[in-house]
Amino acid sequence: MLVVNFTVAAMGWDPEVWEDPMAFKPERFLSGGAGEGVDITGSKEIKMMPFGAGRRICPGSGLAVLHLEYFVANLVWRFEWRAADGDDVDLSEKQEFTVVMKNPLQAKISQRVNK
């Protein structure tokens, strides 16, 4: 018996699939970006699979994505976000058990004033 292990994250680092895969570019998933129509279910092609793929896919993925969209939208809508020290956010990374931010993000949030 042969056992093959691979990291799902490594699939997303493939430069043949994504241009500059290690760069933080969320705009690639916006309209017109390289990842605009990415299938996260893995039924058409596998470029990324945050919820697994095939018959072992997470049954709650649709609900999870819906809740994440509402959660992030409400955070952006209700609060103003700034770096705690007023500088730009440093997105450099370091390897620990997983990849983490080299300098942890510290944000100052304030409630938006509705006009």
Number of C-alpha atoms within 10 A of each C-alpha: 3 4 4 5 6 7 7 13 11 10 16 18 17 14 11 9 15 16 13 12 15 11 11 10 11 9 12 14 13 11 10 10 12 14 17 12 11 15 14 18 20 17 10 9 12 16 19 21 19 15 18 17 16 11 8 8 15 14 11 9 15 11 10 12 12 10 12 11 11 11 12 10 11 11 13 12 11 14 14 14 14 15 14 13 10 9 8 9 15 12 13 12 12 11 9 9 6 7 9 13 14 13 12 12 12 11 14 13 14 11 11 12 8 5 3
